Amino acid sequence: MNIVANDSPADHFARLNGRRRAVRRFDGQPVSDATLLAICSQAQLAPSSRNSQPYRFLCVRSPALKAAIAPLCNGQAAARTAAALVVVVAGRPLAMETLNAWGQHLAGDCGLDQRSIAHHRAELKQSRVFLRIGVWPIWSPLVSLFTLVQPANSLLPLGRMGVRHWTVRSSLYAAQSFLLAASAYGLDTCPMEGFCAPKVAKTLQLPRDLVVPLIIAVGHAAADARCEPRWRKPRALAVELL
């Protein structure tokens, strides 16, 4: 991405966002571990509900493991040719892991005043209660009934499935930040939803309570990669000023 000295931050972002494309074929050029880690660090700055960060990026670089996962991505060329496959994993156990680490941070020299520490500890307590009782089986039929009356209730983060969807939403915020950060580092990406999630989970030996909402192919676009002008629906169909 070319930086123009007199550009505003908005200009920089527009150029960055415009560069980001879903590339379907990569040239095989490797991506350094340092670059992958730097991109993941930027993605971690994405917002998440109650700062739960209920996700993990599994950066698959080894040829053997990539060769095992790529065929599970419905034969997509992006998966076969990528320098790395970043498997986005989400779930309640990862949220609990985050809350425990956050509690340890607050107990140490976190650089916050006592008022802020008390505020965050109260939030931690509420989050732990939510994650403990939010998965009670009784919530699932109740949410189903609520949804019949009012479809807007279908996304309530209650019941095992509701909490799982709640963690996935936060993971997708981070995934979008990953895509933009990769663009800033001069890399190309392809977010993939077409894959056999159970087989990917088995290959990576993921715990049962975790799900895979997205796999991101990362690398440098091949010279013959198809990058046509992007079409987006008219803004009038996407935006309303109320």
N, C-alpha and C positions, 0 to 999 in steps of 0.2 A: 504494500500500500504506500503510495507516494504521499509524503507530508508536505504541505505548502505552508511556509512560515507564517503567513498572514491569515491563515484559516482560523475561524472560530472553533470552539469545541463542538458546536453543532455541525460545522462543515466536516470536521474530522470524523464524527460519528456517522454522518451520512455516507462518507466515502467508505468507511469500514463496513457499515451495514450493507452498502451496495456491492461490496466485494464478496461478501459471504454468499456462497452458492452451494447447492446440493450437487456435489461432483460425483458422477457415477463410475469414473475410472481414474485410477492413480498410476503414477509412473514407477512406483516401487522404491523411490529414493527414501532412505531411512529418516526418521525423526528422532532427535536425541532425547534421552531420558530427561535431561535438564529442561528442554523445551516443553515436553509433556507435563512435567511437574509444575512449571511456571503457569501453564494454561489452566491446570487444575486448581492452582492457588487462586487465580482470578475467578474461576467459576465458584469457588467457595464463598466469595463475597456476595453471591446472590441472596436475595431474601428467602426466608423459610418461615413457616408458621411457628410462632413462639421460639424462634431461633433453634428449632429442633434439628435442622440439617439431617433429615432422616435418609441419607443416601450415601453411597460410596461409588467412586469411579474405579473400576477394575481395568487398568491399562494393559491390554494384552499385546505384547511385543514379540514374544518368542515364536519363531517360525512353526514349531510343532503345535503349540496351542492355537495359533491363528489358523493353521491348517485344519484343526479339529472344529473350530467354531464357524469358519467361513461357510462350509456347506450347509450349516444350520440356518443360514440367512437367506433361504429361498433362492439360492443360486445367483445372488446379486453380485455383479462384477465389482462393485465398490468394496464388498467384503473380501473378495479374493485378492484385490490388488492394493489394498490399503497398507500403509506402513505400520499402522497400529489399529486395533479395535478397542474402543473404550466402551465397556459394558457398564451401563448405569444401573445400579442396584438400589432398591428402596425397601423400607419396611420398618415396622415398629421396633424391632431390636436395635436398629441403627439409631433411631430417635432416643431410645433409652441410653444407649452408649454415649450419645452426644450430651445428654443431660447430666450423666455421671461425670463426664470430663469437664463440663461447664461448672459443676459444683466444686470439683477439685480446684479449678482455676480461681473461683471466687474465694476459696478457703486460703489461697496463697497470696502472694504479693501481686494482686491483679491491677493495681493502679487506680482503683475506683474509691470514692469516698464511702463512708458507712451508709449513707442514705441510699446511694445507688446499689450497694451490695445487698441491703435489705430488700430493695425492690426486686432485684433479680432473683434472690432466694425465694421470695414469695411466688414469682413466676415459675420457678423451678418446681416448687411444691405443687402448684396448680397443674403444671404439665404432667408431672408424675401421676397425679390422681386421675387426670384425663386418660392417660395411656393405660392405666390399670383398669378403670371401670368402663372405658369406651369400647372395649372389645367384648364386654359381657354379651352372651348370646341373646338375651332378652331384647336388645336394641334392634336386632335385624328385622324381626316381624313388625315391630313398632314403626320403624322407618318405612317399611313397605306399605303400611297402612297410611302413614302420613303422606307418602308419595301419591297414593290413589286420590287423596283429597286435594293435595297441592303438589304438582310435579317439582316445584322448586325445592322441595324437601329431599329430593333424591340424592343430593350431594352432602347431606348431613354426615359429619365424620363420626358416626356411631355404628356399632357392630363391627365385627372383624373385617368385613369387606369395606365398610365406610372408612375405618381407620387406615386400611391399606391404600385406598384411593387418596386419602388425605396425604399420606407420605409420598405418593407418586406425584401429586401436584407440586409439592416442594422440590422434588428431584428434577422436575422439568424446568423449573425456574433456573436451577443450576446448570442444566443441560444447555439451555439457550445461551447462558453466559459463557459456557464452554465454547459454543459455536462462534460467538463473536470474538472471544479471546483468541481462538485459533486463527481467525481471519486477521487479527491484529499482528499475530506472529508470522504472517505470510503463508499460513497453511490452509489447505482445503479440507472440507469435511462433507460427510453425507450422513444425516441422521436416518436411521433405519428402524421402522416398526415391523417390517416383515421378517420374522424369524421364529423358530420353534422354541419358545421360552422354556418349556420343561426340559428339553434336551440341552439347551444352553446352561440352565441351572445345574443339571446333572454333570455336565462336562466340567463346570467350575466348582462343583461340590458345594453349592450354596446351601445354607440352612433352609429348612422348609418354609419358614416365615418370611422369607425375602422374595421379592418379585423383580423382574427385569422389564422396565417400561420402554427402554430404548437402548440401541447400540449405535455408537457413532464411529464411522470409518474416518480415519485421519491420514493425511499424507499430502503429497503434491500432485496436482491434476496432471494427467497424461496430456501429451501434446494433442492427441485426437479426442480428448474429452469433450462431450457435447455441452456447450455453455451458451444456449440461445438466450435472446432477450426474455426477461421474465414478464409474465402477464399476471396482473393482480386485478381483482374485480374493482369497479369504480368506487371511489371513496364514498360516494353517496350510499352505497350498499354496505359499507363497512363502518361508517362513523355517523353518529348523530350528536349534534350539539343541543342539549336539553336546557 
